[in-house]
Amino acid sequence: PELKERYFQGRVYRGMRMSSEQIRVYQQAMKTPGTLLQTRSFSSTSINRSIAEQFAFWKTDKTDPDLSVLFIFDFPEICDQAINLA
């Protein structure tokens, strides 16, 4: 109840690095029209796309084989599972 004022509605971004195999799993899942992907654990995101992109393009070293990925999450209605901590 204390967090109700912080329930979120809108668009957020999460930038990260993923292996080609991890990306293929998402691509395979999205081949079926109307597919909805559910995340069972949800980490931090940003309402600022450029901040999320910094995480996507950050590399630990030059031999890092992972690819940059930007997830875009839309919450068209107020969601009690998305909490705005700002």
C-alpha positions as CSV (number, residue, x, y, z in Angstrom):
1,P,0.0,0.0,0.0
2,E,2.9,2.4,0.7
3,L,4.1,2.1,-2.9
4,K,0.8,2.7,-4.6
5,E,1.8,6.3,-5.4
6,R,4.9,4.9,-7.2
7,Y,3.1,2.5,-9.5
8,F,4.3,3.2,-13.0
9,Q,2.7,3.8,-16.4
10,G,4.8,4.5,-19.5
11,R,7.9,3.3,-21.3
12,V,11.2,2.3,-19.8
13,Y,14.5,1.0,-21.2
14,R,17.0,-1.6,-20.2
15,G,20.4,-1.9,-21.9
16,M,22.5,-5.0,-21.5
17,R,24.9,-7.3,-23.3
18,M,23.8,-10.7,-24.4
19,S,25.3,-13.7,-26.2
20,S,24.1,-14.6,-29.7
21,E,22.5,-17.7,-28.3
22,Q,20.5,-15.7,-25.7
23,I,19.3,-13.4,-28.5
24,R,18.3,-16.4,-30.7
25,V,16.0,-17.7,-27.9
26,Y,14.1,-14.4,-27.9
27,Q,14.0,-14.3,-31.7
28,Q,12.6,-17.9,-31.8
29,A,9.9,-17.0,-29.2
30,M,8.8,-13.9,-31.2
31,K,8.2,-15.9,-34.4
32,T,4.6,-16.7,-33.3
33,P,2.3,-13.7,-34.0
34,G,0.8,-12.2,-30.8
35,T,3.6,-13.6,-28.6
36,L,3.9,-12.0,-25.3
37,L,7.2,-12.4,-23.4
38,Q,7.1,-12.5,-19.6
39,T,10.1,-11.7,-17.4
40,R,10.1,-13.6,-14.1
41,S,12.7,-11.3,-12.6
42,F,12.9,-7.6,-13.5
43,S,15.9,-5.5,-12.8
44,S,16.4,-1.9,-13.0
45,T,15.4,0.1,-16.0
46,S,15.4,3.8,-16.9
47,I,12.9,6.2,-18.3
48,N,15.9,7.8,-20.0
49,R,16.8,5.8,-23.1
50,S,20.4,7.2,-23.4
51,I,21.2,5.9,-19.9
52,A,20.1,2.4,-20.9
53,E,22.1,2.6,-24.1
54,Q,25.2,3.3,-22.0
55,F,24.7,-0.1,-20.4
56,A,24.1,-1.8,-23.7
57,F,27.3,-0.4,-25.3
58,W,29.5,-0.8,-22.2
59,K,32.2,-3.5,-22.7
60,T,34.4,-5.0,-20.1
61,D,37.2,-5.6,-22.7
62,K,37.8,-5.6,-26.4
63,T,37.4,-9.4,-26.7
64,D,33.9,-9.3,-25.3
65,P,31.8,-11.3,-27.9
66,D,28.4,-10.3,-26.5
67,L,26.1,-8.0,-28.4
68,S,24.5,-4.8,-27.3
69,V,20.8,-5.1,-26.6
70,L,18.2,-2.5,-25.8
71,F,14.9,-3.8,-24.3
72,I,11.9,-1.4,-24.4
73,F,9.1,-2.1,-21.9
74,D,5.8,-0.5,-22.3
75,F,3.3,-0.3,-19.5
76,P,0.1,1.1,-21.1
77,E,-1.7,1.0,-17.8
78,I,-0.6,1.7,-14.3
79,C,1.2,-1.4,-13.1
80,D,1.8,-2.5,-9.6
81,Q,4.8,-4.6,-10.7
82,A,6.6,-1.6,-12.1
83,I,7.7,0.8,-9.3
84,N,9.1,4.3,-10.0
85,L,11.9,4.8,-7.5
86,A,12.7,8.3,-8.7
